[in-house]
């Protein structure tokens, strides 16, 4: 959420609008990630209902998991104590002191489930069709905002963050020290020349998928700078040897391809620049250091990695 501009302000407005439709309910906004649900924002503190901002719950232990995201359908329980299908969640519902629930899916334009907009009460309550339709409309408005932010900071082909994002947030979010990996695909031009740009686009999307899977297991982000150039920025304090192991893993992940692409020996070269908070170097300096290291890796025969020569 930290990468969405004015997210807190927009979230407050969304909750306030929903509250006008259901003034007696606690309204809250959630997001999904890695099979977890996070409670992002509450309409107001409610000591009677035991959920709070920042709470993280296993998605299988939530009512929201039962929402039909495929059909973008709301989920309504006016009296949860009478619902036998909720028996597996009974203790959790009692613990949270929730007995009435409306959950509306928030779905991005690419079909990805962002999370939910929910309204709950401690007692059984009627939920009218008008109120449900209003909450659905508000959730749709919120998804439009999220999509606009994605257009500004996401690469349209791969879905990774773009150059604009990296330059905007590097000093603000990533100034705690870490490593910047500059990746360039070896042999990519042959793919475009021999198979066409459709095959090239497929490769770029597959590379992005593998890089995204990598950064999800580590503290960092993946960025497509343009063409077949990518950047991974990792926030951690590791030894040079440990950073090297990360690079070796990426080399192995980006050098294994199915026939017929394996015939072109498509691989990757990586340049690594390490930086500390005390360095105070702007992004353009760190990128240049990583680019110099990448040039060294290319000169050594490609399909390898090098650290910034100044290290």
C-alpha positions, 0 to 999 in steps of 0.5 A: 500500500505504501506505493499508492499515492494518497492511499490513506486519504482515498481509503478514508473517503471510501470508508466514509461513503460506505458508512453513510449507507450503513451507519450502524456497521463497522466498515473496513477495507482489506487486501490479499497477499500470499494467502493472507488477508490484511485489515487495511483501514477501519471506518472508526475504532469499535471496541465491541468488534475485535478486529484492528488495522494491520491485523493479518489473518490466514485467508482460509480462516476468513469469511472473505475467502467464501466470496465469489470473486470469479463472478464479482458477487457480494457475500451476505450473512444477515445472521451468521449464528444460523449458518451451518456452512460457517461452523469451521469459522465459528470460534473466530467469529465469536472471538471477533464478536461478528454476527452480520456480514456484507463482503464485496470484492475489489477486483482490478481490471486485470482480473486480480483480486485486490481485497474486500470492502466489508460491513459487519455488526455484532448482532443479526441485521437485515442488509438491503439490496440498496445498501449492497448495491451502494457498497458494490459501487463504492468498491468499483470506484476504489478499484478504478483508483487502484488501476489508475495508480497501476497505470502510472507505476507499472509496466504495461507488458509485464506488470512489473514496476516501471522506471518512473516508480524506481526513480520516485521511490528509491530515495524515499523507500529504499534508503536503508541500504541493500543491493541493486541488481541490473539484469540484461538478457543475453541473446534476446535480439535473436529471439525477436529476429527469428521468432518475432516480437510476439515470442519476445513479449512472451519471454519478457513476461516469463522473465517478469514472472520469475523475477516477481516470484523471487522478490516475493520471497525477499524484501525488495521489488522488481522493475522493468527499465525498458527493452530487455533490461530489468532491475531488482532492488533488495533491502537487506544487510548481507555479505558479498558472498550471500548476495552472490548466491542470490545472483547465482540463483537468478542465473539458473532461473533465467537460463532454463527455457523450453524448446525451441527457445533453448537453442538460442542459449538465452541467459542473463548477465547481472551487474550488482551495486551494493549501497549503504544508508551512509553512502547517500548516493542517488539512484542514478549513481547506484544505477551507473555502478550496477551498469558498470558491473553489468558491462564487466559481466558481459565482457566475461562471456555473459551468463554470469554476474559481477559486482561494481568494480569499485567494491 
